[in-house]
């Protein structure tokens, strides 16, 4: 099964930024800040998660997305396109580059970023390992 790594390396009161590592491809991510895993207000905890492809989310709002499963105390956590934290209620936003929209931290070229994820995952399931860059042990990061 394919393995992806979400490495969080930017933390603030307003957002969490990171990089999604897909073999040789690096995409940028934006999430809500860490607020103790509060539903619709926080990013998810660090850990390993099984991710499924969904043609359409349970609410029907998002199409062609990935569902991060078995997040304790949470449901409906997706990887989807969006640019700023106002576009998420706890999901992972994905883009090609990080930048600013107005005064807000953002991920840009989000639709293209999601297409790159599709190219890598082939719309199939994969394992996602969510870690903080400050907790990394680089000699163990990409072991099978």
Secondary structure, DSSP 8 states (H G I E B T S, - for coil): --EEEEEEEEE-SS-EEEEEEETTEEEEEEE---STT-TTTS---SEEEEEEEEEE-TTSS-EEEEEE---TT---EEEEE-SSGGG-SS-EEEESEEEEETTEEEEESHHHHHHHHHHHHTT--EEEEEEEGGG--TTTTT--
